[in-house]
Amino acid sequence: MSNNPYAHAAGKYGKTAKESPNQRELEGQLLLKAANELQRLQDRWDEATPEDIDNILTYNRKLWMVFFDTAIEYPEDRPQELRNN
């Protein structure tokens, strides 16, 4: 758990998203990866180092920021109901 395998996650996501034919599948895989890492952190909390905690939480935050940035980048492309919420 000690090395950060998630460095530059947002950049990798953006590059892969442009190349991937199935955007939803990629998003699902990334969300599952984040959820699995968070669960693993919770399950092994007593063994986790501060670096482990920081790496996993940073990856999760960056992933959600990519989704947030993408959602607000082209608001006119979103259905009105979604924009209202």
PAZAPA-4460 file (N, C-alpha, C; in steps of 0.05 Angstrom, whole numbers, plus 32768, in hexadecimal, padded with zeros to 4 digits):
% residues 85
    n_x    n_y    n_z   ca_x   ca_y   ca_z    c_x    c_y    c_z   seq   type   mol
   8010   7FE8   8000   8000   8000   8000   8011   8019   8000     1      M     A
   802B   8018   8001   803B   8030   8006   8041   8041   7FEE     2      S     A
   8044   8036   7FD6   804A   8047   7FBF   8030   8053   7FB3     3      N     A
   8033   806A   7FA6   801B   8077   7F9A   8018   806E   7F7D     4      N     A
   8007   805A   7F78   8002   8052   7F5D   7FEF   8065   7F4E     5      P     A
   7FE6   807A   7F5C   7FD1   808B   7F51   7FDB   80A7   7F49     6      Y     A
   7FF6   80AA   7F48   8000   80C4   7F41   7FF7   80CA   7F25     7      A     A
   7FEF   80E2   7F21   7FE5   80EC   7F07   7FCC   80DE   7EFE     8      H     A
   7FBB   80D5   7F10   7FA3   80C7   7F09   7F91   80D7   7EF6     9      A     A
   7F8E   80F0   7EFC   7F7C   8101   7EEC   7F86   8103   7ED0    10      A     A
   7FA0   8107   7ECD   7FAC   8109   7EB2   7FA8   80EF   7EA2    11      G     A
   7FAD   80D9   7EAF   7FAA   80BF   7EA2   7F8D   80BA   7E9A    12      K     A
   7F7B   80C2   7EAC   7F5E   80BF   7EA7   7F57   80CF   7E8E    13      Y     A
   7F5F   80E8   7E8D   7F58   80F9   7E76   7F63   80EE   7E5C    14      G     A
   7F7B   80E5   7E5C   7F87   80DA   7E43   7F78   80C1   7E3B    15      K     A
   7F74   80AF   7E4E   7F66   8096   7E48   7F49   809A   7E40    16      T     A
   7F3C   80AE   7E4C   7F20   80B3   7E46   7F1D   80BC   7E29    17      A     A
   7F30   80CA   7E1E   7F2F   80D3   7E03   7F33   80BC   7DEF    18      K     A
   7F42   80A8   7DF8   7F49   8092   7DE7   7F36   807A   7DE9    19      E     A
   7F27   8079   7DFF   7F16   8063   7E05   7EFC   8064   7DF6    20      S     A
   7EF4   804E   7DE9   7EDA   804E   7DDB   7EC3   804C   7DEF    21      P     A
   7EC7   8043   7E07   7EB1   803F   7E1A   7EB7   804F   7E33    22      N     A
   7EAE   8068   7E33   7EB3   807B   7E49   7EA7   8071   7E63    23      Q     A
   7E8F   8067   7E63   7E82   805E   7E7B   7E90   8046   7E88    24      R     A
   7E9A   8034   7E77   7EA8   801D   7E82   7EC2   8027   7E90    25      E     A
   7ED0   8039   7E84   7EE8   8044   7E90   7EE2   8052   7EAA    26      L     A
   7ECE   8062   7EAA   7EC6   8070   7EC3   7EBF   805C   7ED9    27      E     A
   7EB0   8047   7ED1   7EA9   8033   7EE5   7EC1   8025   7EF0    28      G     A
   7ED4   801E   7EDF   7EED   8011   7EE8   7EFC   8023   7EFC    29      Q     A
   7EFE   803D   7EF6   7F0C   804F   7F07   7EFE   8053   7F22    30      L     A
   7EE4   8054   7F21   7ED5   8057   7F3A   7ED7   803E   7F4B    31      L     A
   7ED6   8026   7F3E   7EDA   800D   7F4D   7EF5   800B   7F59    32      L     A
   7F09   8014   7F4A   7F25   8014   7F55   7F27   8026   7F6D    33      K     A
   7F1B   803E   7F6C   7F1B   8050   7F83   7F0D   8044   7F9B    34      A     A
   7EF5   8038   7F95   7EE6   802C   7FAB   7EF4   8015   7FB8    35      A     A
   7F01   8005   7FA7   7F10   7FEE   7FB2   7F28   7FF7   7FC3    36      N     A
   7F35   800C   7FBA   7F4C   8017   7FCA   7F42   8022   7FE4    37      E     A
   7F2C   8030   7FE4   7F21   803B   7FFD   7F19   8024   8010    38      L     A
   7F0D   800F   8005   7F05   7FF8   8015   7F1E   7FEA   8021    39      Q     A
   7F32   7FE7   8010   7F4B   7FDB   8019   7F58   7FEB   802F    40      R     A
   7F57   8006   802C   7F61   8017   8041   7F52   8013   805B    41      L     A
   7F38   8012   8059   7F28   800E   8071   7F2D   7FF3   807E    42      Q     A
   7F2F   7FDE   806E   7F34   7FC3   8078   7F4F   7FC1   8085    43      D     A
   7F63   7FD0   807C   7F7E   7FCE   8087   7F87   7FE8   8094    44      R     A
   7F74   7FF5   80A0   7F79   800F   80AC   7F91   800F   80C0    45      W     A
   7F93   7FFB   80D0   7FA8   7FF9   80E4   7FC4   7FF6   80D7    46      D     A
   7FC5   7FEC   80BE   7FDE   7FE9   80B0   7FE5   8000   809E    47      E     A
   7FD2   8012   809A   7FD6   8028   8086   7FE9   803D   8091    48      A     A
   7FFA   8046   807F   800C   805C   8087   7FFE   8076   807F    49      T     A
   8008   808D   808A   7FFC   80A6   8081   7FFF   80AA   8062    50      P     A
   8014   80A0   8057   8018   80A2   803A   8003   8092   802B    51      E     A
   7FFC   807A   8035   7FE7   8069   8029   7FCD   8078   8029    52      D     A
   7FC6   8083   8040   7FAD   8092   8043   7FAC   80A9   8030    53      I     A
   7FC1   80B9   802F   7FC3   80D0   801E   7FC0   80C8   8000    54      D     A
   7FCF   80B3   7FF8   7FCE   80AA   7FDC   7FB2   80A2   7FD3    55      N     A
   7FA5   8092   7FE4   7F8B   8087   7FDC   7F76   809E   7FDD    56      I     A
   7F76   80AF   7FF1   7F63   80C5   7FF2   7F68   80D9   7FDC    57      L     A
   7F81   80DE   7FD5   7F88   80F1   7FC0   7F7E   80E6   7FA5    58      T     A
   7F82   80CC   7FA0   7F78   80C0   7F87   7F5A   80C3   7F85    59      Y     A
   7F4C   80BD   7F9A   7F2F   80BF   7F9A   7F26   80DB   7F95    60      N     A
   7F33   80EF   7FA2   7F2B   810B   7F9F   7F31   8114   7F82    61      R     A
   7F48   810C   7F77   7F4E   8114   7F5B   7F3B   8108   7F48    62      K     A
   7F34   80EF   7F4C   7F20   80E2   7F3A   7F06   80F1   7F3A    63      L     A
   7EFC   80F7   7F52   7EE2   8106   7F53   7EE4   8122   7F48    64      W     A
   7EFC   812E   7F4B   7EFF   8149   7F3F   7EFF   8148   7F21    65      M     A
   7F09   8133   7F15   7F08   812F   7EF8   7EEB   812E   7EEF    66      V     A
   7EDB   811E   7EFE   7EBE   811C   7EF7   7EB1   8137   7EFA    67      F     A
   7EB7   8145   7F10   7EAB   815F   7F15   7EB3   8173   7EFF    68      F     A
   7ECD   8174   7EF9   7ED6   8187   7EE4   7EC9   8181   7EC9    69      D     A
   7EC7   8167   7EC3   7EBA   815F   7EAA   7E9D   8167   7EA9    70      T     A
   7E8F   8164   7EBF   7E73   816A   7EC1   7E6D   8188   7EBD    71      A     A
   7E7F   8199   7EC7   7E7A   81B6   7EC5   7E87   81C2   7EAC    72      I     A
   7E98   81B2   7E9E   7EA6   81BD   7E87   7E92   81C3   7E70    73      E     A
   7E7F   81B2   7E6B   7E6C   81B5   7E55   7E50   81B2   7E60    74      Y     A
   7E47   81C5   7E70   7E2C   81C3   7E7C   7E16   81C1   7E67    75      P     A
   7E1A   81CD   7E50   7E05   81CD   7E3C   7E00   81B1   7E30    76      E     A
   7E14   819F   7E34   7E11   8184   7E2A   7E01   8172   7E3D    77      D     A
   7DFB   817C   7E54   7DED   816C   7E69   7DCF   8171   7E66    78      R     A
   7DBF   815D   7E6C   7DA2   8161   7E6B   7D9A   8176   7E80    79      P     A
   7D85   8185   7E7B   7D7C   819A   7E8C   7D77   8191   7EA9    80      Q     A
   7D6C   8179   7EAC   7D66   816E   7EC7   7D80   816A   7ED6    81      E     A
   7D95   8160   7EC9   7DAF   815C   7ED6   7DBC   8177   7EDD    82      L     A
   7DBA   818B   7ECB   7DC5   81A5   7ED1   7DB7   81B2   7EE8    83      R     A
   7D9D   81AD   7EEB   7D8E   81B9   7F02   7D96   81AD   7F1C    84      N     A
   7D9F   8195   7F1C   7DA7   8187   7F35   7DC4   818B   7F3B    85      N     A
***
